[in-house]
Structures are given as structure tokens and as C-alpha cells.
Amino acid sequence: MRLLLLLTLLLAVPAQAADVASPPADARIVTSQQRVVLGWKSTARAFVVDVFAGGRAVFSQPQTATSLTIPITPGALYQWRVREVGPGGVTRDVVGLRAFQVSNTLEYRFDGVDGATGARGTQGDLPNATVPVIGVGQQGGPGGPGAAGGRGEEVVVRLEAAGDYVRVTLAGNSVTRFLWAADSEPVKVSANGGRGGDGGPGGAGSPSGARPIYTTGSGYIYAFFSAGAGGRGGSGGAGGDGGTITVEARGVTPGKVMRLEAEGGAGGRGGEGGPGGAPSAGTMIVDSSGRQVAVPGNINGPGGAGPYGLAGPPGRRGQFFQR
């Protein structure tokens, strides 16, 4: 339905009246070259071409041909006019003052958004205990999964011959219009799927510690815990599927103007495993209430690092149509 609506909107654009000059007024020209061709129709035999850039006169050149190639700087705003020279040197406008702007942007993206990175896992804590034991601290929590990449957009590309240029309309979630210069490199249009988000890192394991269970006449009785292992990294998100690109070409060979791409997005990387919990430093340890406690020798080792999460699958390639 969305694709049908885009095509309907494009076809509803009225045909432009024939112009005596090229490029048309207020044109946006896309080219990889540092030049633009100005052309006009007239039966006169002598002309003067005036060109302005940024409001300043660049040159005023007499000539007999009905076209002129001028050097340009991308991004600058140009104005130009053509006067025919009649008997006695009297001049008359063939092309009134008109403007155009040149861009060297040769890539237009309608890609899906990249997925967000998963959240970090929580840190492990000392387990609850009701009896004096020597156990293992909690493992760090798993990292959150990465979000899936977004699907590439549905894009309609309309190409129409326009003298020394090709009139281009790109319609996706936004619409872009410009003239492509016939001597330019092709323009790249992509509707790639977004990259899957990376999995979140696993949480750190619980550090070694002691939890008081009850008191006796001689002091506290403790449960001791060695450092816990790090949590598993989160799974990477799936890559987004490539979008759909439909080309309408009138009097134009699409491959000369456009390079189209609608690849599936890469899957996100698996999250890094969380670090193991820290061992006690020395022969004493601080318990869960802040008291110094002598440490049993067999809980001094560090916890092991958690494993990496699984990578996400890539997205599927998109589709291409020509009408």
C-alpha cells in the first residue's frame, strides 16, 4: 500500500513546460565534476553570457555557440543570463537571470536505523545464608540483548531525461529532487537494513566476602563466599532486512545514473562476558556490616570471567523493481 501511494504521488507531479535554457531556474545539480554546462535555444548568431557566484560577477563572455561549460565550486550559488547581440551591438535577454546550486553529494541513504546496545548485567551479590557455610558468591547478571536493526525504507526512484541532465526524484520517508549531470559519476542510493545492536556486557561477579549468621559468646558466626563468576554477555541483535527500491526510468539507462543497494544489516556482536569478582586483599575481609573478619584461605581466588554472548543473525537482502 505504501509503495502504491509513493508511485501515485510521483506520477501526480505535473510535467514541466519546455524551457529555452538548461539548467532550469533554481535547479539543484548533483555532479562529481567541477564544471556545469549551460545551454539555451536561439536563432541569433552572437551572445554574451554573464555568470555570477555568491552575488559577484565571475565573467562576461561573448560567444557564438548556444552552450557554455563553466567551472564551478560545489555548494556555491550561481546566477547566469544570456543576451543575444543584434545589429549595432544592441542586446536582448534570451535567458533572464536565473540561479542554480551545485552539490557533490553522490550518496543518498534510506537505510534502517541501527539497533541499540543491550544493557549491562547487574553485579553479583553475596548470597543469603542461614547456616555457616563456605560457598561461592553470586554470578554477575547476563547482559541485555541488543535491539534488532531497522528495515531499509521503501524507495521510489524516478529518472527522466532533461537535456544535458537527468531529473531525479528519490521518494522514501522523505523526498529529494535534483538534476544529475550527464558527465557525472553515478549516484549511490541505498536502502540497507540497520545493523543489529551489540549485546550488553555481563555483570561483574560478586567479590569474595562474609555474611554474619548469628552471634555467640565469642563473636559472630559467618558464612564465607569466594568471588563469583562474571555474567554471560548479551546476545547481539538481528540485522534489519534490506528495503525495497523501485525504479521508473523515462529515456534513461538507470545503470548510468544510479548504483542501488539494499543489503541486509549485519547482526550485532555478542556482549563481552562480565569480569569475575575480586578476591579478598590479604588475610582480612570486610563483612556485609563493615566489620573486619579473618579470611579462610580457600576463598582468596578471583572469580572467572563470564562467556561472550552469541552474535545476532544478519538481515535479508532487499528487493529491486523496475517499471
C-alpha positions as CSV (number, residue, x, y, z in Angstrom):
1,M,0.0,0.0,0.0
2,R,2.8,2.4,0.9
3,L,4.7,1.7,-2.3
4,L,1.5,2.2,-4.3
5,L,1.0,5.6,-2.6
6,L,4.5,6.7,-3.4
7,L,4.1,5.8,-7.0
8,T,0.8,7.7,-7.2
9,L,2.4,10.8,-5.7
10,L,5.3,10.7,-8.1
11,L,3.0,10.2,-11.2
12,A,0.9,13.1,-10.0
13,V,3.7,15.6,-10.4
14,P,2.8,17.7,-13.4
15,A,5.1,17.7,-16.4
16,Q,7.3,20.8,-16.6
17,A,6.8,23.2,-19.5
18,A,9.6,23.2,-22.2
19,D,12.4,25.6,-21.2
20,V,14.6,27.6,-23.6
21,A,17.6,27.1,-21.3
22,S,19.3,24.4,-19.2
23,P,19.7,24.0,-16.3
24,P,16.2,25.3,-15.3
25,A,15.7,28.1,-12.9
26,D,16.6,27.3,-9.2
27,A,17.9,23.9,-10.1
28,R,19.9,21.8,-7.7
29,I,22.6,20.0,-9.7
30,V,24.5,16.9,-8.4
31,T,27.7,16.1,-10.1
32,S,31.2,14.7,-9.4
33,Q,32.7,17.1,-11.9
34,Q,34.0,20.7,-11.3
35,R,32.0,22.0,-14.2
36,V,28.5,22.7,-15.4
37,V,27.1,23.0,-18.9
38,L,24.9,26.0,-19.7
39,G,22.7,25.7,-22.8
40,W,19.9,27.7,-24.5
41,K,17.9,27.9,-27.7
42,S,18.1,30.8,-30.0
43,T,18.5,31.6,-33.7
44,A,20.8,34.5,-33.0
45,R,24.5,34.3,-34.0
46,A,26.2,36.2,-31.2
47,F,25.7,36.1,-27.5
48,V,27.1,37.5,-24.2
49,V,27.0,35.1,-21.2
50,D,27.1,36.6,-17.7
51,V,27.8,34.4,-14.7
52,F,27.7,35.4,-11.1
53,A,28.8,33.5,-8.0
54,G,27.8,34.5,-4.5
55,G,26.4,37.8,-5.9
56,R,29.7,38.7,-7.6
57,A,30.3,38.8,-11.3
58,V,32.6,35.8,-12.4
59,F,32.9,36.7,-16.0
60,S,31.0,38.1,-19.0
61,Q,32.0,36.2,-22.2
62,P,31.0,36.8,-25.8
63,Q,30.5,33.7,-28.0
64,T,28.6,32.3,-31.0
65,A,27.7,28.8,-29.7
66,T,24.5,28.1,-27.8
67,S,26.2,26.3,-24.9
68,L,29.0,27.1,-22.5
69,T,30.8,24.9,-19.9
70,I,31.8,26.8,-16.8
71,P,34.0,25.8,-13.8
72,I,32.1,25.6,-10.5
73,T,32.7,25.1,-6.8
74,P,30.3,22.7,-5.0
75,G,28.0,24.4,-2.6
76,A,28.2,27.8,-4.2
77,L,25.1,29.6,-5.5
78,Y,25.4,30.7,-9.2
79,Q,23.3,33.0,-11.3
80,W,23.6,33.4,-15.1
81,R,21.9,35.1,-18.0
82,V,22.4,35.1,-21.8
83,R,21.9,38.2,-24.0
84,E,21.8,37.9,-27.8
85,V,23.7,40.6,-29.7
86,G,21.9,42.2,-32.6
87,P,22.7,44.8,-35.2
88,G,24.6,47.8,-33.8
89,G,25.5,45.8,-30.7
90,V,22.1,46.1,-29.2
91,T,21.5,43.3,-26.7
92,R,18.3,41.5,-25.7
93,D,17.8,38.8,-23.0
94,V,17.5,35.3,-24.3
95,V,17.8,33.8,-20.8
96,G,16.8,36.1,-18.0
97,L,18.8,36.0,-14.8
98,R,18.3,32.6,-13.1
99,A,20.0,30.7,-10.3
100,F,21.3,27.1,-9.7
101,Q,23.3,25.4,-6.9
102,V,25.7,22.6,-7.3
103,S,26.3,19.7,-4.9
104,N,28.9,16.9,-5.0
105,T,26.8,14.7,-2.7
106,L,26.8,11.4,-4.6
107,E,25.2,9.2,-1.9
108,Y,21.7,9.2,-0.6
109,R,20.7,6.8,2.3
110,F,17.3,5.4,3.1
111,D,18.8,2.9,5.5
112,G,17.1,1.4,8.5
113,V,18.3,2.6,11.9
114,D,20.9,0.6,13.9
115,G,19.8,-1.3,16.9
116,A,20.6,-0.1,20.4
117,T,23.3,-1.8,22.5
118,G,21.9,-4.1,25.3
119,A,22.1,-3.1,28.9
120,R,25.0,-4.1,31.2
121,G,24.2,-7.0,33.5
122,T,23.9,-6.4,37.3
123,Q,26.8,-7.1,39.6
124,G,26.5,-10.3,41.7
125,D,25.9,-10.0,45.4
126,L,26.7,-12.2,48.4
127,P,24.1,-14.9,48.7
128,N,21.7,-15.0,51.7
129,A,22.7,-17.7,54.2
130,T,21.2,-19.1,57.4
131,V,23.9,-21.5,58.3
132,P,27.7,-21.1,58.4
133,V,29.0,-22.3,55.1
134,I,31.9,-21.7,52.7
135,G,30.3,-21.1,49.4
136,V,30.6,-19.2,46.1
137,G,29.4,-15.6,45.5
138,Q,26.7,-14.9,43.0
139,Q,27.4,-14.8,39.3
140,G,27.0,-11.5,37.6
141,G,23.8,-10.9,35.7
142,P,23.6,-11.6,32.0
143,G,24.0,-8.6,29.6
144,G,20.8,-7.5,27.9
145,P,20.2,-8.4,24.2
146,G,21.0,-5.9,21.5
147,A,18.0,-4.5,19.7
148,A,17.3,-5.6,16.1
149,G,18.3,-3.2,13.3
150,G,15.5,-1.4,11.4
151,R,14.4,-2.4,7.9
152,G,15.5,-0.3,5.0
153,E,12.9,2.1,3.6
154,E,10.6,1.6,0.6
155,V,12.1,3.9,-2.0
156,V,10.9,5.0,-5.4
157,V,13.5,6.4,-7.8
158,R,12.2,8.4,-10.8
159,L,14.6,9.2,-13.6
160,E,13.7,11.5,-16.6
161,A,15.9,12.7,-19.4
162,A,16.3,16.5,-19.3
163,G,18.8,17.6,-22.0
164,D,22.3,17.6,-20.5
165,Y,20.9,16.4,-17.3
166,V,18.7,13.7,-15.8
167,R,15.9,14.8,-13.5
168,V,15.9,12.6,-10.4
169,T,13.3,12.2,-7.7
170,L,14.0,10.0,-4.6
171,A,10.9,9.3,-2.5
172,G,11.2,7.3,0.7
173,N,10.2,8.7,4.2
174,S,11.4,12.0,2.7
175,V,11.6,13.3,-0.9
176,T,14.7,14.6,-2.6
177,R,14.8,16.2,-6.0
178,F,17.8,17.2,-8.1
179,L,19.4,17.2,-11.6
180,W,22.1,14.7,-12.3
181,A,24.8,15.9,-14.7
182,A,25.3,13.5,-17.6
183,D,29.1,13.6,-17.2
184,S,29.0,12.8,-13.5
185,E,29.8,9.6,-11.7
186,P,26.7,7.6,-10.7
187,V,24.8,8.4,-7.6
188,K,24.5,5.8,-4.9
189,V,21.1,5.1,-3.4
190,S,20.8,2.7,-0.5
191,A,18.0,1.1,1.5
192,N,20.1,-1.2,3.6
193,G,18.9,-2.8,6.8
194,G,20.3,-1.3,10.0
195,R,23.0,-3.1,12.0
196,G,21.8,-5.1,15.0
197,G,22.8,-3.7,18.3
198,D,25.6,-5.3,20.3
199,G,24.7,-7.4,23.3
200,G,25.3,-5.8,26.6
201,P,28.3,-6.8,28.7
202,G,27.8,-9.3,31.5
203,G,27.7,-8.0,35.1
204,A,30.7,-8.5,37.4
205,G,30.7,-11.4,39.7
206,S,30.3,-10.9,43.5
207,P,33.6,-10.1,45.3
208,S,34.6,-12.5,48.0
209,G,33.0,-11.7,51.3
210,A,31.4,-12.8,54.5
211,R,27.9,-12.5,55.8
212,P,27.2,-12.8,59.6
213,I,24.7,-15.5,60.5
214,Y,24.4,-15.2,64.3
215,T,26.4,-14.3,67.3
216,T,27.8,-16.4,70.2
217,G,29.6,-15.5,73.3
218,S,32.9,-15.5,71.4
219,G,31.6,-13.4,68.5
220,Y,29.9,-13.7,65.1
221,I,29.5,-16.9,63.1
222,Y,29.9,-16.3,59.4
223,A,29.1,-17.7,56.0
224,F,32.1,-17.1,53.7
225,F,31.9,-16.8,49.9
226,S,34.6,-16.9,47.3
227,A,34.4,-14.4,44.4
228,G,31.6,-15.1,41.9
229,A,31.9,-15.6,38.1
230,G,31.1,-12.8,35.7
231,G,27.8,-12.9,33.9
232,R,27.3,-14.0,30.3
233,G,27.3,-11.3,27.6
234,G,24.0,-10.5,26.0
235,S,23.1,-11.8,22.5
236,G,23.6,-9.4,19.6
237,G,20.5,-8.1,17.8
238,A,19.4,-9.3,14.4
239,G,20.4,-7.2,11.4
240,G,17.5,-5.4,9.7
241,D,16.2,-6.5,6.3
242,G,17.1,-4.5,3.2
243,G,14.3,-2.3,1.9
244,T,12.6,-2.1,-1.5
245,I,13.8,0.1,-4.4
246,T,11.6,0.7,-7.4
247,V,13.0,2.5,-10.4
248,E,11.0,4.4,-13.0
249,A,13.1,5.5,-16.0
250,R,12.0,7.5,-19.0
251,G,14.5,7.8,-21.7
252,V,17.3,7.0,-19.3
253,T,19.5,4.0,-18.7
254,P,19.3,3.6,-14.9
255,G,22.7,1.9,-14.5
256,K,24.5,5.1,-15.8
257,V,22.8,7.3,-13.3
258,M,22.3,5.1,-10.2
259,R,24.0,2.5,-8.1
260,L,21.4,0.8,-5.9
261,E,22.0,-1.1,-2.7
262,A,19.6,-2.9,-0.4
263,E,21.6,-5.3,1.7
264,G,20.6,-6.8,5.0
265,G,22.2,-5.3,8.0
266,A,24.9,-7.1,9.9
267,G,24.0,-8.8,13.1
268,G,25.2,-7.3,16.4
269,R,28.2,-8.7,18.2
270,G,27.7,-10.7,21.3
271,G,28.4,-8.9,24.5
272,E,31.6,-9.3,26.4
273,G,31.4,-11.6,29.5
274,G,31.5,-9.9,32.8
275,P,34.6,-9.9,34.9
276,G,35.0,-12.3,37.8
277,G,34.6,-11.0,41.3
278,A,37.6,-9.6,43.1
279,P,39.3,-11.8,45.8
280,S,40.0,-10.5,49.2
281,A,43.1,-8.4,49.6
282,G,45.2,-10.1,52.4
283,T,44.2,-12.0,55.4
284,M,41.2,-9.9,56.4
285,I,37.9,-9.2,54.8
286,V,35.1,-6.7,55.4
287,D,31.8,-8.4,56.1
288,S,28.5,-7.2,54.9
289,S,28.1,-5.0,58.0
290,G,31.5,-3.4,57.6
291,R,33.4,-5.4,60.3
292,Q,36.9,-6.8,59.7
293,V,36.9,-10.6,59.6
294,A,39.8,-13.1,59.2
295,V,39.6,-14.8,55.8
296,P,39.7,-18.6,55.3
297,G,42.5,-19.4,52.9
298,N,40.2,-21.2,50.4
299,I,38.2,-18.2,49.3
300,N,41.0,-16.0,48.2
301,G,40.9,-16.8,44.4
302,P,39.2,-14.4,41.9
303,G,36.0,-15.4,40.1
304,G,36.2,-16.5,36.5
305,A,35.2,-14.2,33.6
306,G,31.8,-14.8,32.0
307,P,31.4,-16.1,28.4
308,Y,30.7,-13.9,25.4
309,G,27.1,-13.7,24.2
310,L,26.1,-15.0,20.8
311,A,26.3,-12.8,17.7
312,G,23.0,-11.8,16.0
313,P,22.0,-13.1,12.6
314,P,22.3,-10.8,9.5
315,G,19.2,-9.3,7.9
316,R,17.9,-10.5,4.5
317,R,18.7,-8.7,1.2
318,G,16.0,-6.3,-0.1
319,Q,14.2,-6.3,-3.4
320,F,14.5,-4.3,-6.6
321,F,11.9,-3.5,-9.2
322,Q,11.8,-1.5,-12.5
323,R,8.7,-0.1,-14.1
